[in-house]
Amino acid sequence: MGPDWQTPADAIREMRVPVAPDLLQRVTRMDFENYLPEDILVKVDRASMLASLEMRAPLLDYRIAEFAFGKVPTRLKASFSERKVLLKRLSKRVLPPQSMWIASRGFSIPLPTGSR
């Protein structure tokens, strides 16, 4: 086995990890290309179908995605203390203060809160 040999898992990982100029860009692309379509969008689709709702994800419009990946600098995406920097700055200009950001929560498994 020479230095060119790699396991199938390594080959798959290498194909799925996007090339990007910085860590935040790479992680964002990884989420966009893998986690979002294979997890989050599937859950939203199933939950909306269960409730007979037609859901839209307006921030996934291809023009917004191209803008976010191609033109928005990393410093306007996130910092060590803040996420969604540009989105928050822009929304402050058009939304009333009482509608500002509530912390988001991800999908979780409904587990009982008491001990058995």
Secondary structure, 3 states (H helix, E strand, C coil): CCCCCCCHHHHHHHHHCCCCCCHHHHHHHHHHHHHHHHHHHHHHHHHHHHCCCCCCCHHHCHHHHHHHHHCCCHHHCECCCCECHHHHHHHHHHCCHHHCCCCCCCCCCCCCCCCC
